[in-house]
Amino acid sequence: MMQQRANILNEIYAGASGKADGFRHFKNPSTLVTYFTTMKQLLVYYYRVVHSEGGHFTRAKPDQVLPRDVIRPTKTQTQAMDEIMAALAVVDAEEAELALKHAIRRPYLALICDTVCSVPFKSPVLSFCAMLSRKVRGKCQGLCQKPGNFNSHLSALTWVNQLVIFDYACFHEQDDEDQILVFLARMCEKFFQQLAETPPFCFGNR
């Protein structure tokens, strides 16, 4: 990854620090496993909790509020998952693989390019991070596992998201590599505006 591209990708963090260093693409193997596993879990969470009819969780009592009651997927997120399901339904294996290759990037991009307003857990990503951060057993059930755990999960997703954006730019401009930098800059300018009133979740602190 060239330095210019790395610098553009790390504009995600520029708002917090005042400047953006290059995207740090090196991670230890064990960290990579954790990061990519978390990203896959996000897609599963979105499918089961948000997209599937009826949702994943059941109510212990009629007035219990479930994540599905709070999360508000965007039109783009819904359409992206619909495209995945349509690709999986293609009978011809070769056509299905091609359709899935085109469709798989869209849900991740749709999930990460989201704006957070006054109710943060309307965002599927922030809801997912909160779910991972909660204790599920013991006297402190429902509380955070440890300080900073939420930000740790969000940081993992943000790093993988940067990689997904770069991959999408390379895929989109595969016929003309000279346009990758232009496309990358356009993507980041659109979704990572520091002065936006309701910036994307990616601006969360590392």
BELSULQUI-V103008 format. One record per residue. N is the residue number from 1. RES is the residue in one letter. OMEGA is omega in whole degrees, -180 to 180 (NA if undefined). Layout:
((N,RES,OMEGA) (N,RES,OMEGA))
//
This chain:
((1,M,-179) (2,M,-174) (3,Q,180) (4,Q,180) (5,R,179) (6,A,179) (7,N,179) (8,I,180) (9,L,-176) (10,N,172) (11,E,176) (12,I,-176) (13,Y,-174) (14,A,-177) (15,G,-177) (16,A,-174) (17,S,-178) (18,G,176) (19,K,-178) (20,A,171) (21,D,180) (22,G,177) (23,F,-178) (24,R,-172) (25,H,-179) (26,F,172) (27,K,175) (28,N,-179) (29,P,-179) (30,S,178) (31,T,178) (32,L,178) (33,V,-180) (34,T,-177) (35,Y,-177) (36,F,175) (37,T,179) (38,T,180) (39,M,177) (40,K,179) (41,Q,178) (42,L,-179) (43,L,177) (44,V,179) (45,Y,-179) (46,Y,-179) (47,Y,-175) (48,R,-173) (49,V,-173) (50,V,-171) (51,H,-176) (52,S,179) (53,E,-179) (54,G,178) (55,G,-175) (56,H,-174) (57,F,174) (58,T,-178) (59,R,175) (60,A,176) (61,K,-172) (62,P,-175) (63,D,180) (64,Q,179) (65,V,179) (66,L,178) (67,P,-179) (68,R,-180) (69,D,-176) (70,V,-176) (71,I,178) (72,R,-180) (73,P,178) (74,T,178) (75,K,180) (76,T,179) (77,Q,179) (78,T,-180) (79,Q,-179) (80,A,179) (81,M,176) (82,D,178) (83,E,177) (84,I,-179) (85,M,178) (86,A,179) (87,A,180) (88,L,-178) (89,A,179) (90,V,-175) (91,V,-179) (92,D,-174) (93,A,-179) (94,E,178) (95,E,-180) (96,A,180) (97,E,179) (98,L,180) (99,A,-179) (100,L,179) (101,K,178) (102,H,-172) (103,A,-170) (104,I,-179) (105,R,-172) (106,R,179) (107,P,180) (108,Y,179) (109,L,-180) (110,A,-179) (111,L,-176) (112,I,-180) (113,C,-176) (114,D,177) (115,T,-177) (116,V,-179) (117,C,-174) (118,S,178) (119,V,-171) (120,P,-174) (121,F,165) (122,K,178) (123,S,177) (124,P,-178) (125,V,-179) (126,L,176) (127,S,179) (128,F,179) (129,C,178) (130,A,180) (131,M,179) (132,L,-173) (133,S,-174) (134,R,173) (135,K,-178) (136,V,-179) (137,R,175) (138,G,-176) (139,K,-177) (140,C,-179) (141,Q,179) (142,G,178) (143,L,179) (144,C,-180) (145,Q,178) (146,K,-179) (147,P,177) (148,G,-177) (149,N,179) (150,F,180) (151,N,179) (152,S,178) (153,H,180) (154,L,178) (155,S,178) (156,A,-180) (157,L,-180) (158,T,180) (159,W,180) (160,V,179) (161,N,178) (162,Q,179) (163,L,179) (164,V,179) (165,I,178) (166,F,178) (167,D,180) (168,Y,178) (169,A,179) (170,C,180) (171,F,-177) (172,H,-176) (173,E,-176) (174,Q,179) (175,D,-180) (176,D,-176) (177,E,180) (178,D,-178) (179,Q,-178) (180,I,-180) (181,L,180) (182,V,-179) (183,F,180) (184,L,179) (185,A,180) (186,R,178) (187,M,-178) (188,C,178) (189,E,-178) (190,K,-171) (191,F,-176) (192,F,178) (193,Q,-177) (194,Q,-175) (195,L,-180) (196,A,-179) (197,E,178) (198,T,-173) (199,P,177) (200,P,-178) (201,F,-176) (202,C,-179) (203,F,176) (204,G,-177) (205,N,176) (206,R,NA))
//
